[in-house]
């Protein structure tokens, strides 16, 4: 069993437990449930922003602890002040050290779009995402079949949540072109082997529908990489580990975006 299979297996058990503890009717009473969402798609495309979706990630299965004691409040605020277009918050606890509380804390202090980064396997998680203040959800093609993605995306849209569909291969992309999603993210890191290759984003760029926003995920460590990926039509760049491995992730983010702005001739 590879790590993705292990995560999905555990996630199904976890979701079943959460359903019994926090029924849907309870989730629907959340203060966030009727709140309008902030468009991730629109913010990623804004000219006055960097296109960077800055992530808060405490640990990962491949790297272990990255920044387990990070301050979600300070880091999320700092990311936005640095010029990040949006936030991505890991809410998986067992494998990534996150929680729903992390996302709700980020929501409390920020009015930018927030992506709930988790392994969605059940409709319940989409309702849950809405209830904790997320604006967008992640659907991972490697973890779901096309019918599941189609149905989960439909539910998300009914709740006004935006959808970032993540793919890693041409087959995953081609199999899910019928799904109505707002953004397609190419994960440069294989979730089964954890090998990273930026070339994956370049190869899949021309196969994406024109109406979706292209996002490149994982393995982005240099500003030159973003400038290169923009030539392939990418407007969004999901970055976590590069910032989180610093003791002050928000400072690392600011320095990165300042350098990117200089290279692109923008004012900071």
NUKOL-553469 format. One record per residue (C-alpha): residue in three letters; x, y, z. Coordinates in nm, 4 decimals, decimal comma, m for minus. Example, Ala and Ser with C-alpha at 12.3 -4.5 7.8 and 13.67 -1.06 7.14 Angstrom:
% residues 2
node rest:ALA&u:1,2300&v:m0,4500&w:0,7800 .
node rest:SER&u:1,3670&v:m0,1060&w:0,7140 .
This chain:
% residues 268
node rest:UNK&u:0,0000&v:0,0000&w:0,0000 .
node rest:UNK&u:0,1432&v:0,3404&w:m0,0993 .
node rest:UNK&u:0,1080&v:0,6492&w:0,1189 .
node rest:UNK&u:m0,1887&v:0,7886&w:m0,0786 .
node rest:UNK&u:m0,3802&v:0,4629&w:m0,0351 .
node rest:UNK&u:m0,2991&v:0,4691&w:0,3355 .
node rest:UNK&u:m0,4198&v:0,8279&w:0,3703 .
node rest:UNK&u:m0,7460&v:0,7570&w:0,1856 .
node rest:UNK&u:m0,8133&v:0,4426&w:0,3870 .
node rest:UNK&u:m0,7644&v:0,6328&w:0,7120 .
node rest:UNK&u:m0,9684&v:0,9282&w:0,5851 .
node rest:UNK&u:m1,2753&v:0,7131&w:0,5247 .
node rest:UNK&u:m1,2633&v:0,5886&w:0,8839 .
node rest:UNK&u:m1,2048&v:0,9407&w:1,0144 .
node rest:UNK&u:m1,4985&v:1,0833&w:0,8190 .
node rest:UNK&u:m1,7311&v:0,8116&w:0,9481 .
node rest:UNK&u:m1,6329&v:0,9045&w:1,3027 .
node rest:UNK&u:m1,6835&v:1,2777&w:1,2396 .
node rest:UNK&u:m2,0281&v:1,2156&w:1,0937 .
node rest:UNK&u:m2,1385&v:1,0580&w:1,4198 .
node rest:UNK&u:m1,9904&v:1,3381&w:1,6308 .
node rest:UNK&u:m2,0923&v:1,6360&w:1,4177 .
node rest:UNK&u:m2,4063&v:1,5640&w:1,2121 .
node rest:UNK&u:m2,4735&v:1,7630&w:0,8958 .
node rest:UNK&u:m2,7597&v:1,9518&w:1,0633 .
node rest:UNK&u:m2,5114&v:2,0771&w:1,3205 .
node rest:UNK&u:m2,2620&v:2,1837&w:1,0534 .
node rest:UNK&u:m2,5359&v:2,3776&w:0,8751 .
node rest:UNK&u:m2,5848&v:2,5928&w:1,1836 .
node rest:UNK&u:m2,2330&v:2,7351&w:1,1542 .
node rest:UNK&u:m2,2015&v:3,1124&w:1,1235 .
node rest:UNK&u:m2,0085&v:3,0564&w:0,7996 .
node rest:UNK&u:m2,2686&v:2,8420&w:0,6282 .
node rest:UNK&u:m2,4660&v:3,1306&w:0,4819 .
node rest:UNK&u:m2,1662&v:3,3574&w:0,4308 .
node rest:UNK&u:m2,0694&v:3,4466&w:0,0719 .
node rest:UNK&u:m1,7458&v:3,2904&w:m0,0474 .
node rest:UNK&u:m1,4442&v:3,4846&w:m0,1714 .
node rest:UNK&u:m1,3422&v:3,3730&w:m0,5187 .
node rest:UNK&u:m1,0114&v:3,1871&w:m0,5323 .
node rest:UNK&u:m1,0268&v:3,1924&w:m0,9114 .
node rest:UNK&u:m1,0627&v:3,5698&w:m0,9257 .
node rest:UNK&u:m0,7958&v:3,6437&w:m0,6667 .
node rest:UNK&u:m0,5371&v:3,4200&w:m0,8316 .
node rest:UNK&u:m0,5839&v:3,6177&w:m1,1538 .
node rest:UNK&u:m0,5573&v:3,9631&w:m0,9972 .
node rest:UNK&u:m0,2770&v:4,1722&w:m1,1431 .
node rest:UNK&u:m0,1987&v:4,3362&w:m0,8098 .
node rest:UNK&u:m0,1294&v:3,9981&w:m0,6471 .
node rest:UNK&u:0,1417&v:3,7372&w:m0,6905 .
node rest:UNK&u:m0,0720&v:3,4382&w:m0,7875 .
node rest:UNK&u:0,0802&v:3,2521&w:m0,4928 .
node rest:UNK&u:m0,1490&v:3,0381&w:m0,2807 .
node rest:UNK&u:0,0532&v:3,0284&w:0,0404 .
node rest:UNK&u:0,0111&v:2,7168&w:0,2472 .
node rest:UNK&u:0,0234&v:2,6409&w:0,6172 .
node rest:UNK&u:0,1549&v:2,2865&w:0,6560 .
node rest:UNK&u:0,2945&v:2,1595&w:0,9856 .
node rest:UNK&u:0,4324&v:1,8287&w:0,8556 .
node rest:UNK&u:0,4100&v:1,5842&w:0,5668 .
node rest:UNK&u:0,4427&v:1,2069&w:0,5222 .
node rest:UNK&u:0,7598&v:1,2476&w:0,3159 .
node rest:UNK&u:0,9365&v:1,5161&w:0,5241 .
node rest:UNK&u:0,8041&v:1,4552&w:0,8757 .
node rest:UNK&u:0,7812&v:1,7646&w:1,0933 .
node rest:UNK&u:0,8283&v:2,0864&w:0,8974 .
node rest:UNK&u:0,7016&v:2,3558&w:1,1323 .
node rest:UNK&u:0,4804&v:2,1877&w:1,3946 .
node rest:UNK&u:0,4461&v:2,4917&w:1,6206 .
node rest:UNK&u:0,3655&v:2,7488&w:1,3522 .
node rest:UNK&u:0,1378&v:3,0369&w:1,4538 .
node rest:UNK&u:m0,1562&v:3,0206&w:1,2161 .
node rest:UNK&u:m0,2608&v:3,3719&w:1,3120 .
node rest:UNK&u:0,0750&v:3,5403&w:1,2508 .
node rest:UNK&u:0,1675&v:3,3340&w:0,9469 .
node rest:UNK&u:m0,1655&v:3,3684&w:0,7669 .
node rest:UNK&u:m0,1782&v:3,7443&w:0,8250 .
node rest:UNK&u:0,1859&v:3,7746&w:0,7188 .
node rest:UNK&u:0,1266&v:3,5744&w:0,4018 .
node rest:UNK&u:m0,1553&v:3,8058&w:0,2954 .
node rest:UNK&u:0,0399&v:4,1195&w:0,3839 .
node rest:UNK&u:0,3314&v:3,9833&w:0,1788 .
node rest:UNK&u:0,1110&v:3,9732&w:m0,1309 .
node rest:UNK&u:m0,0145&v:3,6153&w:m0,1422 .
node rest:UNK&u:m0,3318&v:3,5816&w:m0,3496 .
node rest:UNK&u:m0,4873&v:3,3223&w:m0,1208 .
node rest:UNK&u:m0,4255&v:3,0817&w:0,1645 .
node rest:UNK&u:m0,4193&v:2,7032&w:0,1645 .
node rest:UNK&u:m0,4742&v:2,5418&w:0,5035 .
node rest:UNK&u:m0,4015&v:2,1734&w:0,5651 .
node rest:UNK&u:m0,6788&v:2,0304&w:0,7819 .
node rest:UNK&u:m0,5645&v:1,6669&w:0,7852 .
node rest:UNK&u:m0,4380&v:1,5845&w:1,1353 .
node rest:UNK&u:m0,2796&v:1,2385&w:1,1201 .
node rest:UNK&u:m0,0516&v:1,2887&w:0,8183 .
node rest:UNK&u:m0,0108&v:1,6670&w:0,7994 .
node rest:UNK&u:m0,0635&v:1,7880&w:1,1567 .
node rest:UNK&u:m0,3461&v:2,0255&w:1,0628 .
node rest:UNK&u:m0,7002&v:2,0733&w:1,1873 .
node rest:UNK&u:m1,0289&v:2,2447&w:1,1138 .
node rest:UNK&u:m0,9364&v:2,4860&w:1,3917 .
node rest:UNK&u:m0,6365&v:2,6009&w:1,1853 .
node rest:UNK&u:m0,8643&v:2,6989&w:0,8997 .
node rest:UNK&u:m1,1181&v:2,8702&w:1,1239 .
node rest:UNK&u:m0,8384&v:3,0687&w:1,2880 .
node rest:UNK&u:m0,7068&v:3,1782&w:0,9488 .
node rest:UNK&u:m1,0618&v:3,2723&w:0,8487 .
node rest:UNK&u:m1,1028&v:3,4846&w:1,1622 .
node rest:UNK&u:m0,8071&v:3,7067&w:1,0718 .
node rest:UNK&u:m0,8178&v:3,7163&w:0,6894 .
node rest:UNK&u:m1,0624&v:3,8233&w:0,4198 .
node rest:UNK&u:m0,8819&v:3,6504&w:0,1326 .
node rest:UNK&u:m0,9856&v:3,3196&w:m0,0297 .
node rest:UNK&u:m0,9012&v:3,0099&w:0,1745 .
node rest:UNK&u:m0,8562&v:2,6674&w:0,0190 .
node rest:UNK&u:m0,9306&v:2,3750&w:0,2464 .
node rest:UNK&u:m0,6468&v:2,1347&w:0,1680 .
node rest:UNK&u:m0,7535&v:1,7839&w:0,2583 .
node rest:UNK&u:m0,8299&v:1,4462&w:0,1038 .
node rest:UNK&u:m1,1970&v:1,4635&w:0,0138 .
node rest:UNK&u:m1,3634&v:1,1225&w:m0,0145 .
node rest:UNK&u:m1,7163&v:1,2019&w:0,1017 .
node rest:UNK&u:m1,9852&v:1,4673&w:0,0507 .
node rest:UNK&u:m1,9782&v:1,5279&w:0,4245 .
node rest:UNK&u:m1,6342&v:1,6895&w:0,3960 .
node rest:UNK&u:m1,7640&v:1,9468&w:0,1496 .
node rest:UNK&u:m2,0437&v:2,0496&w:0,3845 .
node rest:UNK&u:m1,7847&v:2,0561&w:0,6616 .
node rest:UNK&u:m1,5562&v:2,2788&w:0,4517 .
node rest:UNK&u:m1,8369&v:2,5306&w:0,4122 .
node rest:UNK&u:m1,9093&v:2,5198&w:0,7845 .
node rest:UNK&u:m1,5519&v:2,6080&w:0,8843 .
node rest:UNK&u:m1,5221&v:2,9053&w:0,6507 .
node rest:UNK&u:m1,3465&v:2,7640&w:0,3454 .
node rest:UNK&u:m1,4008&v:2,9243&w:0,0046 .
node rest:UNK&u:m1,2674&v:2,6384&w:m0,2061 .
node rest:UNK&u:m1,2078&v:2,2661&w:m0,1795 .
node rest:UNK&u:m0,9495&v:2,0318&w:m0,3285 .
node rest:UNK&u:m1,0515&v:1,7230&w:m0,5259 .
node rest:UNK&u:m0,7593&v:1,4886&w:m0,5990 .
node rest:UNK&u:m0,7983&v:1,2859&w:m0,9174 .
node rest:UNK&u:m0,5564&v:1,0192&w:m0,7951 .
node rest:UNK&u:m0,7862&v:0,9507&w:m0,4991 .
node rest:UNK&u:m1,1254&v:0,9603&w:m0,6732 .
node rest:UNK&u:m1,2873&v:0,8206&w:m0,9862 .
node rest:UNK&u:m1,4381&v:1,0579&w:m1,2463 .
node rest:UNK&u:m1,7962&v:0,9967&w:m1,1296 .
node rest:UNK&u:m1,7005&v:1,0820&w:m0,7713 .
node rest:UNK&u:m1,5278&v:1,4009&w:m0,8810 .
node rest:UNK&u:m1,8283&v:1,5012&w:m1,0909 .
node rest:UNK&u:m2,0729&v:1,4464&w:m0,8034 .
node rest:UNK&u:m1,8542&v:1,6079&w:m0,5377 .
node rest:UNK&u:m1,7935&v:1,9098&w:m0,7603 .
node rest:UNK&u:m2,1668&v:1,9449&w:m0,8177 .
node rest:UNK&u:m2,2339&v:1,9509&w:m0,4434 .
node rest:UNK&u:m1,9554&v:2,2044&w:m0,3881 .
node rest:UNK&u:m2,1013&v:2,4338&w:m0,6538 .
node rest:UNK&u:m2,4445&v:2,4089&w:m0,4922 .
node rest:UNK&u:m2,2843&v:2,5504&w:m0,1753 .
node rest:UNK&u:m2,1068&v:2,8216&w:m0,3811 .
node rest:UNK&u:m1,7679&v:2,6693&w:m0,3022 .
node rest:UNK&u:m1,5051&v:2,6784&w:m0,5764 .
node rest:UNK&u:m1,3205&v:2,3648&w:m0,6813 .
node rest:UNK&u:m0,9515&v:2,3088&w:m0,7406 .
node rest:UNK&u:m0,9086&v:1,9719&w:m0,9077 .
node rest:UNK&u:m0,5622&v:1,8247&w:m0,8711 .
node rest:UNK&u:m0,4077&v:1,6022&w:m1,1368 .
node rest:UNK&u:m0,0635&v:1,4530&w:m1,1888 .
node rest:UNK&u:m0,0897&v:1,2646&w:m1,5171 .
node rest:UNK&u:m0,2398&v:1,3143&w:m1,8617 .
node rest:UNK&u:m0,4858&v:1,0305&w:m1,7944 .
node rest:UNK&u:m0,6112&v:1,1918&w:m1,4739 .
node rest:UNK&u:m0,6670&v:1,5152&w:m1,6634 .
node rest:UNK&u:m0,8343&v:1,3566&w:m1,9674 .
node rest:UNK&u:m1,0603&v:1,1366&w:m1,7529 .
node rest:UNK&u:m1,1983&v:1,4384&w:m1,5681 .
node rest:UNK&u:m1,2473&v:1,7019&w:m1,8363 .
node rest:UNK&u:m1,6255&v:1,6754&w:m1,7911 .
node rest:UNK&u:m1,6073&v:1,7849&w:m1,4276 .
node rest:UNK&u:m1,7122&v:2,1466&w:m1,3826 .
node rest:UNK&u:m1,4236&v:2,2882&w:m1,1810 .
node rest:UNK&u:m1,2863&v:2,6392&w:m1,1421 .
node rest:UNK&u:m0,9155&v:2,5653&w:m1,1266 .
node rest:UNK&u:m0,6985&v:2,2716&w:m1,2262 .
node rest:UNK&u:m0,3850&v:2,2161&w:m1,0241 .
node rest:UNK&u:m0,0982&v:2,0070&w:m1,1520 .
node rest:UNK&u:0,0805&v:1,8468&w:m0,8621 .
node rest:UNK&u:0,4454&v:1,8224&w:m0,9586 .
node rest:UNK&u:0,4903&v:1,5725&w:m0,6757 .
node rest:UNK&u:0,3663&v:1,2191&w:m0,7330 .
node rest:UNK&u:0,1518&v:1,1391&w:m0,4296 .
node rest:UNK&u:0,2445&v:0,7726&w:m0,4554 .
node rest:UNK&u:0,6218&v:0,7991&w:m0,4899 .
node rest:UNK&u:0,6772&v:1,1624&w:m0,3760 .
node rest:UNK&u:0,9100&v:1,2228&w:m0,6719 .
node rest:UNK&u:0,8890&v:1,5884&w:m0,7808 .
node rest:UNK&u:0,9196&v:1,7135&w:m1,1390 .
node rest:UNK&u:0,8190&v:2,0649&w:m1,2516 .
node rest:UNK&u:0,8115&v:1,9308&w:m1,6064 .
node rest:UNK&u:0,4741&v:1,7705&w:m1,5273 .
node rest:UNK&u:0,3143&v:2,1183&w:m1,5168 .
node rest:UNK&u:0,4699&v:2,2094&w:m1,8501 .
node rest:UNK&u:0,3547&v:1,8902&w:m2,0190 .
node rest:UNK&u:m0,0070&v:1,9157&w:m1,9045 .
node rest:UNK&u:m0,0518&v:2,2903&w:m1,9553 .
node rest:UNK&u:m0,1661&v:2,2715&w:m2,3164 .
node rest:UNK&u:m0,4209&v:1,9979&w:m2,2442 .
node rest:UNK&u:m0,6326&v:2,2031&w:m2,0042 .
node rest:UNK&u:m0,9604&v:2,3714&w:m2,1005 .
node rest:UNK&u:m0,9309&v:2,7455&w:m2,1584 .
node rest:UNK&u:m1,1985&v:2,8378&w:m1,9040 .
node rest:UNK&u:m1,0129&v:2,7013&w:m1,6012 .
node rest:UNK&u:m0,7335&v:2,8735&w:m1,4125 .
node rest:UNK&u:m0,4091&v:2,6779&w:m1,4233 .
node rest:UNK&u:m0,2323&v:2,6192&w:m1,0918 .
node rest:UNK&u:0,1085&v:2,4575&w:m1,0441 .
node rest:UNK&u:0,1579&v:2,2803&w:m0,7115 .
node rest:UNK&u:0,4609&v:2,1540&w:m0,5191 .
node rest:UNK&u:0,8323&v:2,1782&w:m0,5827 .
node rest:UNK&u:0,8358&v:2,5516&w:m0,6565 .
node rest:UNK&u:1,1430&v:2,6885&w:m0,4815 .
node rest:UNK&u:1,2700&v:2,9688&w:m0,7070 .
node rest:UNK&u:1,1114&v:3,2807&w:m0,8515 .
node rest:UNK&u:1,2545&v:3,1840&w:m1,1912 .
node rest:UNK&u:1,0301&v:2,8758&w:m1,1841 .
node rest:UNK&u:0,7182&v:3,0903&w:m1,1526 .
node rest:UNK&u:0,8280&v:3,3188&w:m1,4342 .
node rest:UNK&u:0,8893&v:3,0115&w:m1,6514 .
node rest:UNK&u:0,5537&v:2,8525&w:m1,5637 .
node rest:UNK&u:0,3677&v:3,1736&w:m1,6496 .
node rest:UNK&u:0,4840&v:3,1225&w:m2,0079 .
node rest:UNK&u:0,2763&v:2,8032&w:m2,0061 .
node rest:UNK&u:m0,0350&v:2,9861&w:m1,8905 .
node rest:UNK&u:m0,0115&v:2,9239&w:m1,5171 .
node rest:UNK&u:m0,1570&v:3,1963&w:m1,2966 .
node rest:UNK&u:m0,1677&v:3,0167&w:m0,9610 .
node rest:UNK&u:0,1230&v:2,8702&w:m0,7653 .
node rest:UNK&u:0,0589&v:2,6621&w:m0,4548 .
node rest:UNK&u:0,3580&v:2,6926&w:m0,2229 .
node rest:UNK&u:0,3963&v:2,5589&w:0,1281 .
node rest:UNK&u:0,7120&v:2,3742&w:0,2168 .
node rest:UNK&u:0,9427&v:2,6415&w:0,0734 .
node rest:UNK&u:0,7988&v:2,8919&w:0,3219 .
node rest:UNK&u:0,7126&v:2,6584&w:0,6088 .
node rest:UNK&u:1,0654&v:2,5258&w:0,6522 .
node rest:UNK&u:1,1628&v:2,8763&w:0,7670 .
node rest:UNK&u:1,1153&v:2,9680&w:1,1333 .
node rest:UNK&u:0,9245&v:3,2724&w:1,0028 .
node rest:UNK&u:0,7243&v:3,1497&w:0,7025 .
node rest:UNK&u:0,5608&v:3,4875&w:0,6475 .
node rest:UNK&u:0,9052&v:3,6522&w:0,6196 .
node rest:UNK&u:1,0200&v:3,3886&w:0,3701 .
node rest:UNK&u:0,7026&v:3,4494&w:0,1711 .
node rest:UNK&u:0,7567&v:3,8252&w:0,1664 .
node rest:UNK&u:1,1166&v:3,7913&w:0,0512 .
node rest:UNK&u:1,0093&v:3,5522&w:m0,2245 .
node rest:UNK&u:0,7284&v:3,7768&w:m0,3500 .
node rest:UNK&u:0,9471&v:4,0886&w:m0,3281 .
node rest:UNK&u:1,2067&v:3,9161&w:m0,5468 .
node rest:UNK&u:0,9368&v:3,8011&w:m0,7891 .
node rest:UNK&u:0,8027&v:4,1574&w:m0,8125 .
node rest:UNK&u:1,1509&v:4,2924&w:m0,8845 .
node rest:UNK&u:1,2070&v:4,0399&w:m1,1604 .
node rest:UNK&u:0,8703&v:4,1204&w:m1,3143 .
node rest:UNK&u:0,9141&v:4,4950&w:m1,2777 .
node rest:UNK&u:0,6307&v:4,5357&w:m1,0296 .
node rest:UNK&u:0,6339&v:4,7577&w:m0,7242 .
node rest:UNK&u:0,6275&v:4,5670&w:m0,3948 .
